[in-house]
């Protein structure tokens, strides 16, 4: 979460006199972040944001489908957070390496 807070602070450095209210992240379906409950993610975010321009902002996590590889079917597949296995055979998949796990999607600020 510290890396996310640093990325947000970098984005905020270009704006003056704004108050950050929401940080929206797009998180890949196969990201380890989605294995944690929301309360833990929010608490970790709040701790990482303490003492920064990000402090007090609300974290919103938007799960998004991810590209993966199915070793059983020998093909690329798309998985969702609710179905982290191959949609064809039901076997576990391997994460694709072309997409980031977390993307800073949007910052909502108040002036």
C-alpha positions in Angstrom: 0.0 0.0 0.0 2.9 2.4 0.5 3.7 2.2 -3.2 0.1 3.2 -3.9 0.2 6.1 -1.5 3.4 7.3 -3.1 1.9 7.1 -6.6 -1.1 9.1 -5.4 1.1 11.7 -3.7 3.0 12.1 -7.0 -0.2 12.6 -8.9 -1.4 15.1 -6.2 1.9 17.1 -6.4 0.7 18.6 -9.7 -2.5 20.1 -8.1 -2.6 22.7 -5.4 -5.3 23.4 -2.7 -7.1 20.1 -3.2 -8.4 17.6 -0.7 -8.4 14.0 -1.8 -11.6 12.2 -1.0 -11.4 8.9 -2.9 -8.7 6.7 -4.4 -10.0 4.1 -6.9 -7.9 1.2 -7.8 -8.5 -1.4 -10.5 -7.2 -4.7 -9.2 -6.6 -7.8 -11.3 -8.7 -10.8 -10.6 -5.5 -12.8 -9.8 -3.9 -10.2 -7.5 -3.1 -11.2 -4.0 -4.9 -8.1 -2.8 -8.2 -9.6 -3.5 -7.5 -12.5 -1.2 -7.7 -10.1 1.8 -11.0 -8.9 3.2 -12.1 -5.3 2.5 -11.6 -4.3 6.1 -8.0 -5.4 6.1 -7.3 -3.6 2.8 -8.9 -0.4 4.1 -7.0 -0.5 7.4 -3.7 -1.1 5.6 -4.4 1.8 3.3 -5.2 4.1 6.2 -2.0 3.2 8.0 0.1 3.7 4.8 -1.6 7.1 4.2 -1.2 8.4 7.8 0.7 11.7 7.7 0.5 12.1 3.9 -1.7 14.1 1.6 -3.7 10.9 1.1 -4.7 10.6 4.8 -8.5 10.6 5.2 -9.2 9.5 1.6 -11.5 6.5 1.1 -10.2 3.5 -0.8 -12.3 1.9 -3.5 -11.2 -1.4 -5.1 -12.6 -2.3 -8.5 -11.9 -6.0 -9.4 -11.3 -6.5 -13.1 -10.9 -9.6 -15.2 -7.3 -10.8 -15.8 -5.5 -12.6 -18.6 -4.0 -15.9 -17.5 -2.6 -19.1 -19.0 -4.2 -22.5 -18.5 -1.5 -25.2 -18.6 -4.2 -27.9 -18.9 -5.9 -26.4 -22.0 -2.6 -24.9 -23.3 -4.3 -21.5 -24.0 -4.9 -18.0 -22.8 -8.0 -17.5 -20.8 -9.7 -14.6 -19.0 -10.6 -15.0 -15.3 -12.7 -13.0 -12.9 -12.3 -12.6 -9.1 -15.3 -14.9 -8.6 -13.8 -17.6 -10.9 -10.0 -17.8 -10.6 -9.8 -21.1 -12.5 -9.9 -21.9 -16.2 -13.5 -21.4 -17.5 -13.2 -24.4 -19.8 -11.6 -27.1 -17.6 -11.8 -25.8 -14.1 -8.1 -26.2 -13.4 -5.9 -23.6 -11.8 -4.4 -21.0 -14.1 -1.0 -19.2 -14.2 -0.9 -15.4 -14.1 -0.2 -13.6 -17.3 2.7 -11.3 -17.2 1.5 -8.5 -19.5 -0.8 -6.7 -17.1 -0.1 -4.9 -13.8 -1.9 -6.3 -10.8 -3.0 -2.9 -9.5 -3.7 0.3 -11.5 -4.3 3.7 -10.0 -7.6 4.3 -11.8 -9.0 7.5 -10.5 -8.5 10.2 -7.8 -11.5 12.2 -6.6 -10.5 15.5 -5.2 -12.4 18.5 -3.8 -11.2 22.0 -4.2 
